[in-house]
Each structure stands twice: as structure tokens, then as C-alpha cells.
Amino acid sequence: MTGTVNIDQLFERRISYPDVTARERLAQLVGLDDNKSRLTKILGLLINPAGLEAWARKHHVGQTAIVDTVLRRPPLVVLAGDVGSGKTELAETIGDAVARQEDIDITLLPLSLSSRGQGRVGEMTQLLSTAFDYTLSEAMKLKGSTGKARGGLILLVDEADALAQSREAAQMHHEDRAGVNAFIRGIDTIANARVPAAIIMCSNRLGALDPAVKRRAADIMAFSRPNEVQRLSVLQRSLGELGFSQPDLNQLVAATGQMNGRAYGFTFSDLTQRLLPTLVLDAYPNKPIDPKRAIEIARGMEPTPPFREGVS
């Protein structure tokens, strides 16, 4: 493949943090507090290691081995789990928490699926290499002379199994295999440069990711469908102020869980993007949302089926 790669086509958009809208979206991800806290800390350490070094000087003077071990980890975090579990929304908004925690500006670069190219020889490799080279060059500008980063970059790879699927698959095309090699080289290049940048990969199919990619992850965070406590938290946030009683909410929680022989409940996106809007549309414009009607609607709504490996 020859020709110049258009950088703007490699990334869907650029998002800068801190950002009020991102902060509000992040706050609405109820039930994911542990994941939010852990991911914020991990990204903070990867992007701005000066924070960890300052912590060590304060609490463990002269003890550098554990700090060196932590800082040698590749700047990659994998978010893996079922569809609608909040992975992508968290990845798109966590930069705000990192920016506020580290007191630096963060830029998110969501990699476009067009980086797969159209199958021409060498195209996918060149596109991916260009994306990583650009990320590296932009991150180099943010390295601080005093150790603290002057800013940071997060490269977001959603639907990561489309770009970094396992090379062990017998039916894998040569071009795809070369693309995975380029992806791994990109991770290593950013890791070796020790720049204020991190990579977040989101996937519904952790088993489909190449083992070499998974080995490079500083952390693999698992996401699942919301349990009863998490579903209650989501529903109570929106419906509690409408006068729904605790028994009403409890019935909604039951209706959105495993029932009628169904082995799975609602996803986070089923609750926030399907059920709650449906309740509003059912009542608008002439009546208020009625708890009994809401429970009836929830019982009649089918949640998104779980993603199954090997099933398209």
C-alpha cells in the first residue's frame, strides 16, 4: 500500500478532559464504582508515574523495587465482558476522572474501525502503525522535564477483537495476522518510550484476543450484567424521585432479572437506553409514569441476549 494516511480518518473524534459532560456521564454509571476507581488509579499511574514516585517517597522512603515493577508494566488496560455492561461508556468518560486526579489535561483518541482498511496488501499494517506513531509523537510533546506529565493521551480501541484477534485461528487471513503484529509492535513502542499515554481496549470476546496482547495488559477488568443491588441503584436513581415506593422498585428489580426460565437479566444499557425511555414514551404526553404499568412493561421486555463466542 502506498500513499499518505489521513490522520483524521484514523480517529473517530478527539475528546478533551476535564469535561463537565463526561463527568456527568461517568457519574451516571452507577454500580461500577469499583471499576471506576481502579481504572482511574491504573491510568493515572501509567500516564503520570510521578504520582506513584511521590507516594513512594512519602510512605516507603528508599524502597524502589516495587515502584519499578509497577512502572514497567505496558500501558494497556483491557475492559472485557458482556454487551451493554458499561465498558465503552466507562472508557469514553474515565479520562475526566484521571485528569482531575492527576491535575493534567487528558485527550482521548478513539481508534476508528476504518483502521482495518479494505483488505489491500499492507493497508491494515500501515494504518495501525500510523495510528500508534501519531499517538507516540503527540505523547512525546507532553513529557514533563520535572517528571510530572504536562498532559496525557488515551488511545481507545473499541471492539478490539476486530483488530487484535488471536493469530492462532487457523482461518486467519495473512493481512489480519500482519495487522495484529503491527498492533503488538505499537503497544511495545509506546511502552518502551515511557511517554504519558495509555491504551484502553474494549471487547465482548476476551477469548478472541491474541494471547500476546493479553499478556501485555497491565490489567484485564471484567464486566458483567448488573446484579440486584446494581439494578436497584440504576432504577432508584431515576424512578425514586417519581414516587416509586420500595416495593415498586423491588418488583422492577425482579422483573429485570432472571425470570420465566430466562437465565440472564437486563444489561446496564437495557435499563438506561431501553426500559427507562420506554416508560417515558408510554406515559408522554398525557399522563405520569405509573409504577404498575412500569412493572408490566418491564416484564414484557426481553433483555439483550448474552454474547456467545463463535456466534455472530
N, C-alpha and C positions, 0 to 999 in steps of 0.2 A: 504493500500500500504506500502511495506517495501523496504529497500534498500537506497543507497546513491544517492542523486541528483547531476548530473554533472552540475556545475555552468556554464560552457562554453556553454552548450546546452540551458540554460535559456535566454541567451542574444545573439542577432544576431552578435554583434561585439561591440567593445568599441571605442569611438571617443574622442580624447583629444583636448581641446581648451586652448589657442587661436590656430587657424589653418588657414593658408592662403587660402587654398582651400575652407573651409567653409565660410570664409569672402567673397570670390568672389561669391560663390553660393548665399549667403544672399543678396549681392548687386544686383544680377540679379532678385531678387523678386521685381520687380517694381510694383507700385500700392498698395503695402502693407505697406507703411511707418508707418501709424498709428498703425497697428497691431505689427509691428516690435518694435516700440518704447515702446508701452505699455507692451508687453511681456518681453522685456529686463528689464524694471523697476520692474515689478512684480517678476520675477525670481531673480533679484538682491536683492530685499527686503527679499524674502523667504529664499534664500541661505546665504546671508550675512547681517543680521539685523543691524550689527554695522554701516553700511552706513546710515540707517534711523535714528539711535540714534544720530549719529554725526550731521546729518541735523537738528534734533530737538534741539540739544544743541546750534546750531548756530542761528536758526531762531525763536525758541519757548522755551526759557530757562525756565525750571521748569515745563513745560506742558507735562505730560507723558501719560495722559489718551488716547489721540488719537493714540499715538505710540503703546501703549499696545494693543489697539483694533486691529490695523493693523497687529501686530506681532502675535496675537493669531489665525490668520486665518490658516486653514490647508494648507499644502504646495502642493496644487493641482491646476492645470490650465487645463481647458477643451477647446480644439480647435474643433469647430463643424461647419459643413457646407457641401456644395455640393462637389461632386467629382471633382478633378482637380483644387481646389481653392487655393492650396498652403499650406495647413495645415501641411502635413508631411514634406515638404521641409523646411518650417519655423522651425518646431520642431527640425529637424536634424541639423540646422545651427545656431540657435539662441544662442547656447552655446558660440559661438565665441564672440558675442556682449556682453554677460554677463561677460565673462572672461575679456574682455578689460575694460568694465565699472567698475568692482569691483577689477581689478588688482589681480586676483587669477586664478589658473588653474581649469578648469571645465572638468568633464568626463561625457559623455553621455552613458547610458546603455539602448539600445533599447530592450525591452522585446520581446522574440520570441513567436510566436503563438503556439509553441510546449508546452508552459506552460499550455495550455488547457489539455494536456495529451491525453490519448486514451480512456477515459471513465471508467477506472478501479476505484473501490471504493476508495475514499480518495486521488486519484492521483492528481487531479487538485488543491485541497486544499494544499497538501504538496508542489507542485511545486510553487504555488503562494507565500505561506508562506516562502519558501526558498529564493525566489527572493527578497522579501521585507526584510527578515532577513539579506541577503547579502548586500543589499543597505544600511541598517541601520549600519551594522558593518563597512562598508567602510567609511560611512559618519562620524561615531564617531571618526575615525582617523584624520579627517580634522577639528575638532573643535579647535578653537584657544584659548589660555589661556587669551588673552587680549580682547576677544570679537570678533575680526575680524576673519573670517574663513580663514583657511590656504589653502582651496580649496573647491570644491563643486561637487555634483553629481546631474544629472538629469536622472530620470527614465522615459523612453519614452514608452508609451503604445499606439501603433497604432492599428487601427481597434478595439477601446476599447469596442465597443458593443459586440464583440465576447467573452469578458472576464467579463464584468460588466453589462450584460443585466438585465433589470428590473426583480426582483423577483416576481412582481405582475402578470407576464404572467402565465396563467392557465396551459399551456402545458410545463412549465419549468421542466426539469429533476432535481431530487434531487441533483445529483452531481454538476450540474451547479449552483444551489442555494447555495450549500456549498462553491463553488468557489467564488461567489460574496461576501459571508460573509467573506471569507479569504481576499479578495481584500480590503474590507472596514476596516477590522482589520489592514491590512498593512498600509493603509493611516493614521489611527489613531495612530499607533505605531510610525511612523516617525514624525507625528505632535507633539506627546507628548514628544518625545526625544529631540526636538528643535535642530536638527542637520542640517548641511549645505547641505540639499538635497531637491529637489522638484520633483514633478511628473507631466508630461505632458500627457494628454490623447487626442487622435485624434479620431473623429468619424464622419461618414456621417449621423448617425442616433441619434441625440441628444435625441429624444423621446424614444429611446430604452434603454438608460442608466438607471440604477436603481436610483430612486429618492434620496436615501440616499447618493449615490456617488455625484450626482449633488449638493446636499445641502452642501457637504464638499468642493466644489470648491471655491478657493479664487477668481476666475474669470472664466466666460464662454465667450469665444471670438467667435463671429460669422463670418464665411467666406462665401462669395457669389461669383458668377461669375463676371468677370471684366466688369465694365461699359465702356462707350465710351471713357472716359478720360484714363482709365487704359489700355484698348486695344490699344489706340493710343500710350501710353507710351511704351508698350511692342514692338509694331511693329516699332516704330520710332527708338528705340534703335538699332535694327538690320538692318533695311532697309533704314533708313535715310542716312547712310553713303554710300549706294549703288546708290544714286542718285534718290531715290524715291521722287517725289515732294509732297507738302502738299495735293493737290487734289488726287494724287495716294493713299496716306495714308488714306485720308478720305474715299475713296471708299472701301479700305480694311477694315477699321473700320466698315463701314456699312455692308459689306459682312460677317463679323464675328459676327454680332449682330442678333437681331430678324428680320427675313425676310422670305418672301414667306409663310406666315402663321405660321412660326415656332415661338413658344413662348419663346424660350431661345437662347442665343448666345453661343459663344465658351468659354470654360474654360481656365484658365491660361495654363494648360498642353496641351490643344488642340492647343494653339498658339505656345508654345515653343517646344513641343515634336512631333507635327504632322504637322502643317502648315508650319512653317519655314524650317524644314528639307525637306519637300516635295518640297518646292520651290528650294532648293539647288539641290536635286536629279533630278528634272525636267530639270535644266539647265546644270548640270555637265555631261560630261567634256568639251563640245564644245562651250558653249555659256554663256553669262551673264544672270543673272536673269532679266527678263523683267517685268516691272510693269503691263502692260496689261494682260500678261499671269498669273501673280501672282493673280490678281483680279479674273480672270476666274477660277483659281484653288480654291480660297477661296470660291467662290460662289457655286462650285460643291462639296465642302466638308461638310459632316454632323458633327456637334459637338456631343460630348458625351452627351447622354440623362441625364437629372437630375435623381438623386437617389430618389426613392419614397418609403416611409415607407410601409412595408408589401409586397414589390415586390422584388423578388430575381433576 
